[in-house]
Amino acid sequence: MTVAIKNAYMAQVAAVDTTLYTCPAGTAARVLKCTVTNDTTTVVTISFNKVPSGGAVAATNLIMNLKSIGSRETYECSEVVGQVLDAADLLSAIASVADQLTVSLDVVEIV
C-alpha cells in the first residue's frame, strides 16, 4: 500500500461547476483539509459536490450548499474534510461570483 499526501487544488473557483479533484484509477482518497478564502470585500457563496464515478452533478451530490463566505474571511470546510472518494469520483465547487473565492484542497491518496 502506498500513501501520498497531495495539494490537490489551489486556485480561485468559477461561477460554473468546477472540478477541483478527480480520484485517480486504482486509488482511494480522503480530504484532509479544505479552506475557502474570500479575496474581496463582498460576501460570496460557495457549494461543494461529491460526484460518484460516471455520475453528473445533481442536488443529491451536495456536501455543502450556498455557504456564505464573508469579506476577507477564510473558512475551514468541515463539511468537506473527511470525505472519501473512490476511483474516478470527483469533488467540484461553484461560487456565486467567479474569481473571488480561493479554494485550497489537500487529500491523501491510497493505492
N, C-alpha and C positions, 0 to 999 in steps of 0.2 A: 504494500500500500504506500502510495506517495501522497504527501500533503504539501500544498503550496498556498501561501497567503499572497493575495494579489490586490493591487489597487485596480479595481475593475472599471471605474468610471470617475472622471473628474472634469466636469465641463458644465456649461450652462444648458438649461433644458428649454426646448422649443414649446410653442403653444399648440403643437400637434403631438400625438403619441410618439415618444422617442424611446427606442430600445437602449437601455443602459448596459445590460449584460445578458449574454446567452451562455448557458452552461454547455461546455464542450461535450462532444460524444464520449461515451465511456467514463464519464465523470459525474460526481455529485458535488454540489456546492452549498455553502451556508453563508448567509450575510453576517459579517462580523460587526460592521459599523456602517451607518448611513447618516449623513448630515446634509441639511439644506441650508444655504446661506442666501439671504436676500441682499443683493448688491445695490439696492435702490432705496429711495425714501418713501415708496408706496407699498401698500400691502398687496401681496401676490399669493394666489393659492396654488397648491400642487396636489396631484393624485398619483398613486403608485399602483401598478397592476403586476400580478404574478400570473404569467400565462403558460399553461402546460404545453408540452411539445406538440406542434402541429395545430394548436388552438389559435383562436382570434381574441383580441381584446374585447371584453364584454363586462357588463356590470357585475357579473359573478366573479370576476378576476380581481376586483378591487381589494387592496390590503390597506390603503389609506386614501380617504376621499376628501378632496377640497379642503385640505389643511391650510389655514391662513398663516403665512409667514410675514411677520411684521417688518417694519423698516429697520434695515441693518441687523436683523435678527439671524442667529444661527440656531436651527432646531435639530436635535438628535432624534431621529425617526425610530422610536421604539417599536412602532408597528411593522417596520421593515426588518429590523435586526432579528436574527434568529430564523428567518425564512429559509427553508430548504428547497433547493432546486435540483431536479433530476436532469439527466442528459437532455439537451435541446429545450429545456424550459427557459423562459426569459423573464426578465424584470424590466418594466418600462415605466415611464413617467410622462405626465403632461402638466404644463404650467398654464395659468390663466393669461400670462403675458410672456412672450418669448424673450429669452436672453436677459432675464433679471434674477433668476434663481440658479445658484451653482450647487450641483449635487456632487458629493464625494461618497463613493461606494467601495467598501473593502469586502472581499469574500475569501473564504478558504475553500480550495478545491481538493477533492479527494478522488484519487484514481485507483 
